[in-house]
């Protein structure tokens, strides 16, 4: 016996049969085309959760330069993931692809932005986080001739876009945020979680490098110290094998000789009874601050046959600089000529403020001597200095003047 009924254009067939005294009821669901739902050998009904193409957020119409395609709002409550595929023969605007979600279909509060590169098809996958979804695409500065944008809505989650290991990763690739705890088994057979340093860096053991970084079970590591110069270059620190690895250091003034920034000038003359000899130093105006500003470091030595006095003035004014002295670079391989202007016998208007002396040298009016400074003066930029040497005897006195200086930025 067969019973048939027609409900909402779906046909339900029921068959009642007797088999070995048992009654069997068979039911089938058939669509308008006559296709029946399948059941597997275990009696399970085949159900397919079909996705759908979002026509309102899909297009193949090329855009002119700067034009925007705005998709329609789609209700996402029945879907689990959204796939967007896009191809354009021209670059999009910066962040030209915008995947937008809204709780009310009016305020698009959630937006994911991507920049699309010409002729590179891209796929993006996002999860529905609000009720409504749409796509907004803005073209770049060149008219498109080929443009394909499609949004597919699926009811179940799927693997997002993937890449070959050899592919380069760019900022606009699709990605998932993954947070994980890394664990490992220690020699005792226990699993432990790896930790970080105080600054959040990953801790790394040096045990595997024992033969190259340590000679005493990591009590002391063979790590090369390094220094950074004023220009940001990194250098390894050297040591002396004659003194058990003591660091080799060099004084700043010696260092500047090697750099070609150390200079020297000399002058000599006879001073009559009570006569004076003036040496003028004109420091240029070096612009900049910190490591960008050059500073002049000065030391000197003055010798005399008989007793003399020396005074060092700052802020001197003159009506004539006098005769220029020649400064030489102490590194004879260097071609640098960055030196102070130094003169002898200027015409002094005011001496300025005394910052050193008067200092007498010689132990009597008939004995000579010398006066120098091991400690340097760092001269002030855009300032004039005066060294005044006075013969303290009634005899003519022969004097030697030697001035050494080097240039160093910032310190």
DAJODA-V502856 format. One record per residue. N is the residue number from 1. PHI is phi in radians with two decimals (none if undefined). Layout:
N:PHI
N:PHI
//
This chain:
1:none
2:-2.15
3:-2.14
4:-2.14
5:-2.55
6:-2.13
7:-2.20
8:0.87
9:1.06
10:-2.02
11:-1.71
12:-1.95
13:-1.90
14:-2.09
15:-2.12
16:-1.87
17:-2.29
18:-1.91
19:-2.40
20:0.97
21:1.42
22:-1.88
23:-1.79
24:-1.99
25:-1.94
26:-1.99
27:-2.23
28:-2.31
29:-1.94
30:-2.18
31:-1.52
32:-1.08
33:-1.50
34:1.59
35:-1.37
36:-1.80
37:-1.21
38:-1.65
39:-2.24
40:-1.43
41:-1.14
42:-1.61
43:1.40
44:-1.61
45:-1.38
46:-1.32
47:-2.18
48:-1.99
49:-1.55
50:-1.30
51:-1.45
52:-2.56
53:-1.47
54:-1.47
55:-1.08
56:-1.22
57:-2.03
58:-2.20
59:-2.81
60:-2.27
61:-1.53
62:-1.05
63:-1.87
64:-1.36
65:-0.98
66:1.35
67:-1.35
68:-2.23
69:-1.76
70:-2.08
71:-1.30
72:-1.49
73:-1.31
74:-2.16
75:-1.28
76:-1.91
77:-1.14
78:-1.71
79:-2.13
80:-1.88
81:-2.78
82:-2.11
83:-1.92
84:-2.09
85:-2.06
86:-2.54
87:-2.46
88:-2.53
89:-1.46
90:-2.33
91:-1.07
92:-1.34
93:-1.14
94:-1.03
95:0.97
96:-1.23
97:-1.66
98:-2.14
99:-1.74
100:-2.07
101:-2.30
102:-2.56
103:-1.47
104:-2.25
105:1.39
106:-2.12
107:-1.71
108:-1.64
109:-1.45
110:-1.86
111:-2.39
112:-1.97
113:-1.90
114:-2.50
115:-1.81
116:-1.78
117:-1.60
118:-0.99
119:1.12
120:-2.01
121:-1.13
122:-2.29
123:-2.19
124:-2.27
125:-2.28
126:-2.35
127:-1.63
128:-1.17
129:-1.98
130:-2.52
131:-1.21
132:-2.00
133:-2.44
134:-2.69
135:-2.02
136:-2.19
137:-2.23
138:-2.02
139:-1.28
140:-1.43
141:-1.57
142:-2.19
143:-1.04
144:-1.43
145:-2.03
146:-2.46
147:-2.67
148:-2.34
149:-2.24
150:-2.41
151:-1.98
152:-2.03
153:-1.82
154:-2.08
155:-1.47
156:-2.08
157:-1.21
158:-2.39
159:-1.18
160:-1.13
161:-1.00
162:-2.18
163:-2.36
164:-1.20
165:-1.05
166:-1.40
167:-1.24
168:-1.30
169:-1.72
170:-2.09
171:-1.09
172:-1.65
173:-1.22
174:-1.21
175:-2.69
176:-2.00
177:-1.52
178:-2.17
179:-1.99
180:-2.52
181:-1.79
182:-1.63
183:-2.13
184:-2.64
185:-1.61
186:-1.49
187:-1.00
188:-1.41
189:1.58
190:-1.76
191:-1.52
192:-2.25
193:-1.51
194:-1.31
195:-2.03
196:-1.99
197:-1.33
198:-1.03
199:-1.51
200:1.53
201:-1.55
202:-1.27
203:-1.35
204:-2.21
205:-1.43
206:-1.78
207:-1.05
208:-1.17
209:-1.82
210:-0.91
211:-1.26
212:-1.97
213:-1.91
214:-2.68
215:-1.95
216:-2.48
217:0.98
218:1.24
219:-1.16
220:-2.38
221:-1.65
222:-1.53
223:-1.94
224:-1.33
225:-1.13
226:-2.37
227:-2.23
228:-2.05
229:-1.44
230:-1.16
231:-1.68
232:1.55
233:-1.34
234:-1.75
235:-2.29
236:-1.40
237:-1.45
238:-1.60
239:-2.33
240:-1.82
241:-1.29
242:-1.40
243:-2.19
244:1.11
245:1.41
246:-1.06
247:-1.08
248:-1.56
249:-2.07
250:-2.39
251:-1.19
252:-1.02
253:-1.16
254:-1.22
255:-1.01
256:-1.21
257:-1.09
258:-1.12
259:-1.33
260:1.42
261:-2.02
262:-2.09
263:-2.35
264:-2.57
265:-2.39
266:-2.33
267:-2.70
268:-2.49
269:-2.89
270:-1.75
271:-1.90
272:-1.32
273:-0.98
274:1.18
275:-1.32
276:-2.12
277:-2.26
278:-1.83
279:-2.08
280:-1.83
281:-2.12
282:-1.90
283:-1.56
284:-1.25
285:-1.52
286:-1.73
287:-1.24
288:1.78
289:-2.35
290:1.02
291:-1.23
292:-1.50
293:-1.84
294:-1.39
295:-2.21
296:-1.87
297:-1.85
298:-2.08
299:-2.26
300:-2.79
301:-2.49
302:-2.22
303:-2.10
304:-2.52
305:-1.18
306:-2.23
307:-1.13
308:-2.42
309:-2.20
310:-2.29
311:-2.30
312:-2.02
313:-1.99
314:-2.15
315:1.43
316:-1.29
317:-2.06
318:-2.38
319:-1.69
320:-2.68
321:-1.21
322:1.65
323:-1.75
324:-1.24
325:-1.74
326:-1.62
327:-1.72
328:-2.01
329:-1.35
330:-1.33
331:-1.70
332:-1.26
333:-1.56
334:-1.53
335:-1.86
336:-1.26
337:-2.36
338:-1.51
339:-2.37
340:-1.24
341:-1.59
342:-2.15
343:-2.32
344:-2.04
345:1.00
346:-1.35
347:-1.67
348:-1.54
349:-1.61
350:-2.36
351:-1.32
352:1.56
353:-1.62
354:-1.36
355:-1.98
356:-2.77
357:1.56
358:-1.22
359:-2.10
360:-1.66
361:-2.28
362:1.73
363:-1.78
364:3.06
365:-1.24
366:-1.95
367:-2.13
368:-1.55
369:-3.13
370:-2.60
371:-2.50
372:-2.54
373:-2.30
374:-1.33
375:-1.46
376:-1.52
377:-1.69
378:-1.66
379:-1.28
380:-1.40
381:-1.14
382:1.01
383:-2.42
384:-1.90
385:-2.12
386:-2.32
387:-1.87
388:-1.97
389:-1.90
390:-2.11
391:-1.29
392:-1.68
393:-2.08
394:-1.56
395:-1.76
396:-1.22
397:-2.14
398:-1.55
399:-2.17
400:-2.04
401:-2.14
402:-2.22
403:-2.08
404:-2.03
405:-2.66
406:-2.35
407:-1.88
408:-2.54
409:-1.36
410:1.40
411:-2.30
//
